[in-house]
Amino acid sequence: MWSYRLVAPFTFERSERPEPSPDDLGDGQVLLRFLAAGICGSDLPGFRGSQGRLLGDTGVQASGMPGFPVHEIAGEVQASRHRSHAPGDRVVGWASGFDGLNGQVVADGEGLAAYDPALTPELAVGLQPLACVLYAAEHLDFADEHVAVIGQGSIGLLFSYVAKAAGARLVTGVDPVDRAEIGPAFGVDRVIRATSDRWIRHLDADDKPGVVVEAVGHQVATLGHAIEAAAFGGTVFYFGVPDDDSYPISMRTMLRNNLTLKSGVTLGRRRMLTAASELAAAHPGLLTSYLTHRFSVDDVPSAFELACRPTPGRVKIAIVA
C-alpha cells in the first residue's frame, strides 16, 4: 500500500509498505481503506517540524511514523472487530494513531461512525471537525449571546456557524486573514480583520461578547486576549491545541469579571459524529461551503504547503484517494 511519512520539516517521503493484516486487529479495532482525509491545523506543527519528533530525534511522539500526522479520515471498512462496523461500511472519524496518510489504516471503532452515502468521502471528512465543535458547543450557551470567535480558520468558522445556528444574537469573527467574503456564509455577522490584540484594544466595554471562543492555538497570547475580551460574567472556551504546558493568564481579570474558562477534548466520539451528520443533513450547504480545496494522494506535499499559507478563500483542504 502507499504510505507517507515526514522525514524532515516540510518534507514527506512516499513509499510502499505491507498492508496491515486483519488477523492483527485488536478488540474494537477496524481496518479501513483510505478514501479521504482532512488537514487540521493541529497537523501543521508536525509538518513544520516544530512539534512531534523527526527522524533522528528522541522522544515519544514519532513524526517519522508512517502516516503521521493526519487524524481526520473517511474510509471503507475492510475488516472489523467492532460490533457497529462491518466490511463494506463507509465511515468517518478519527485515525486514532494519527497515521491517516496510509492506504490502509487501523483505527479504534469507537472513533468512527457511518456517514450518508450521498456524501462524497471528501465532503464527509468535514464531519470529524464538526463533531469536535459540537461537543464543545454542548458545554456553552450561545442562545441570544454575542459570541466572538478568535481565529476564523477551518475550526473557527465551524464555531461561528454552530453558534449562529444555536441562536447567537451576534457572531463576531476575528482573524488577520480577510474573511469578508466567506465569513457571512458561516454565520459571521461582524467580520473583524485584525489580530486579537488589536481587536481588544478597540473593543468598547458595552460591546464585549458574553462567549469568546479561542480557536487559534499553538501559542499563548490569544487565550489572554480572549479573557480580556469577555464581558462580565462571560465564558471563554479554549479550543486551540496547546503547544506549551503552561499558559500565563490574568487571574485578576478572571476574578474581577466573574469569568468562566472551559476547555476539553472530544469525548463520546461516535455520538458526536452522528450529531454532526444530523446537523449537516439539516444544513445541506454547510459541507460544500466548508470544503474549498481537494488534492490527490499523489500530491500530499502541495496540500500541506497550501494549508500553511493564510489564504482568504481557503477553508478545508481534503486529500482524496
N, C-alpha and C positions, 0 to 999 in steps of 0.2 A: 504494500500500500504506500501511497505518497505520505510524506511527513515533512514538516518544517521544524527547525529549531533555531534559536538565537545563538550565534557563535561569537558575536561582538555587538556593541551598540549599533543600532540601525542596520544590522546585517543578519538576514535569515539565510539558512542553508537548507535546500530541499534535497531529500534523499528518498530512497525506497527502503522500507522496513518490513519485517514479517507481520502478518495480520495477527491480532490477538485471537487466542483460541476460546471458543465458547465454553470449553471444558474448564477454563481457569476462572470463570466468573464466580465471585463470592455471593453469599446470600444477599438478595436485594439489588444486585448489580444488573446492568443492561449493556449489551453490546450494540452500538449504533453505527450505521453507515452515514458518514458525513454528507449532509445536504446543504447546509448553510451555517454561517457563523456571523456574529456581530462583533464589531470592535468597540470596546468600552474604554472610557477614559482611564479606568484603573489598569488597563493593559499597557498603556503608553510608557509609564516609567520603566517597566521592564525592557521595552523596545529601545528606549533611550539609553539604557544601561545604568539608570540612577536607582533602581530598586531590583530586588532579587539578586541572583549572582550569575555571572557569566563564567564560561569555561575557564578553569584555572584558579578561580576564587575558592574561598572556603565559606561554608555557611549551610543553612538547612533548606533554603529555597533555591532550587536549581533552575535558573532561567535557561540553562543549556539542555534541559529536559525536552525530549521531542514533544512538539505540540504546544509548548508554553508560548504566550501567556493567555490564550483565549479561553473564556469560560461560557460565553453565550453561544448556544448551539441548537440547531434543529437537525434531526436525523431520522433515519428509518431503523426500526428495531430489527436486528439480525438474530439475536438470541437474548433470552431473558431469564433471570432468576428472581424477578419481582412479580408479585401477584397481579398488578394492574397493567402490565405491559406485555404484549405478545409479538412475535415476529410479524413483520409487515406493518405494524403501527407506525405512524409518523408522530413524533413527539418533539417538544421544545423544552428548553430549560438550561440547567447548569451542566457543563462539563466539569465534574466535581474535582478532577485532578488538574484543572487549569491547563489541559492538554488538548484543546479543541482543534488544533491545526494538524490533525491526523486524518487519514482516510477512513479509519475506524476508531471509535472512541469508547472506552469502558467508563460508564457513569453510574452514579447512585440513582436508582429508580425513584427515590423519594424527591429528587430534584427535577423530575421530568413529568410532563403531562401531555396528553393528546391535544392537537390543535385542529381547527376547522380545515378539512381537506380542500376547501375552496381557496385557502390562502396558499400562495407560493411559499416555499421554505424561507426565502429572504425576507418576506413580509412577516412570517410567523416568528422569526427570531427576535423581532421587536417586542414580543410578549414577555420575554425574560426581564428586560429593564423595566417594563411597565409593571410587572409583578412586584419588583422591588419598591417602586414608587408607591404602589397601592398598599403595600404592607406598612410603609412609613405613614401614609395618609390615615391609616386606621388609628394612629396614635395622635392625630391632630384634628382640630375642629376648624374647618375652613369656612363654614356657613356664615355668610354676612360679614366676613372679615376682610380687611385689607391684607393681602398676602403678598409678600415680596420674596422673590427667588433670586438669590445671588448666584450667577452662573447660568447662562442660557445655552448650554451645550445640550447633548442628547438626553441627559438626565434632567437638567433644569427645565427644559421645555416640556417634558412629560409632567413634572411637578406643576408647572403653570397650567397645563391642560386639565390635570386632575383637580387642582384647586378650583378652577373656574367651573368645571362640571359638578363639583360638590357644593356650589353656591357661593363662592367667594364674591364679595361685593366689588372688589377691585384687585387686579393682579398686576404687580409691578415686576418687570424682568430687568435685571441689572447685568450688563456684560460689556466689556470694551469692544467686542465684536459687534458690528452693526446688524441687529436683528429686526430692523424696522419692517422689512418685507415679510419675514417669516413668522415673527412673534405673534401677530394677531390670529394666525391660523391655529395657534396653540393656546388661545385664551388670554394672551397678554394684552391688557388694556393700556398700559403705560410702559413703553419701551425706553429704557434708560441706557444710552451708550456711554458708559463710564466705568472706571474701576470702582470697586466698592468703597474705597477710602474717599474718593472724590464725591461719590453719591452721598455718603453720610455727612460730609462737610456742608452740603447744601440742602439737607433734609430738615424741613420745618418740624417743630415739636408736635404740632397738631396733625401732621401728615405721617406720623410713624406707623408702620404696619403692626398689626396685632400678632401676626405669624410671619416669621422670617425663616426661610429655608436656605441653608448653606449647601450649595450643590457644586462646589468647585473642588475642594480637597487638595491634597498633595502639598500644602504649605500651611503656615499657621495664621497668617494675618486675617483671612476673610472670616474666620469664626469670631474674632474680636469685633470686626465690623458689623457682623450680624447681631451680636449682642448690643452694640451701641445703637443700632438702628431700631430695635424693637420698642414698641410702645409700652407704657407702664402696664404691668400685669400680663405682658405678652409671652409668647412661646418661641423659642429658637430650636429648629431641628437641624442637627449636623448630619448631613448625608455623605459628604465628600469623604473619600478614602484618606486616612491619615498616613503620612509617611514618617511621622515623628511620634514617639511615645508620649510626650508631654506637650501640652498646648497652653501658653500663657493667656489667661482671660482676666477681665476685671471683675473680681468678686464684689467690689464696691458697687459697680453698676448692676450686677445681678441682684444684690441685696436691696439696694435702694429703689430699684424699679420693679421689685417683686416678679422677677422673670423666672421662667422655667426653661431648662435646657434638656433636650432629649436627643437620643441617637440610638443606633442599634442595627444589627444585621438582620436580613430577612429570614424569618422562621416560617414553618408551615408552607414550604415552597410549592408543593403540588396544589394546595388550596389557593395560593396566591396566583399561580399560573392559570388556574381555572377562572379566578376572578378577572384576570387580565383578558382572557378570551371573551368573557361576557361583556366587559366594557368595550372591547374592540368591536364586537358584534353590534353593540348599541350605538357606536360611533364609527360608522364604516369608513370615514375619510381619514381617521387618525393614523393608521399604519402606513397608508400610501403617502401621506404628508411627511411622516417620520423618516421613511427610507428615501434617502436622496442620492445615494451612490452605491453601485454594485461593482464588484471586482471578481474575476475568476480566481480559482485556487492557483492558477498559473501565474498570478500577478499579486501575490500577497504582499511583497515589499512595497509596491506602489500604494496599496490600500492603507498600510500603516503610515507611509510618508504623508499621504493626504490627511490622515487623522491627526497628525502632529502639527498641521498648518491651520491656524484660525482662518476660516472662510465663511462669509456671511450666509451663503446658501447651503452650506453643508450641515446636516443633522446626523443621520445614522448611516454608517457605512457597513455594507454586508459583503461577505465573501461567499461565493456560490460555487458549488461543485459543477 
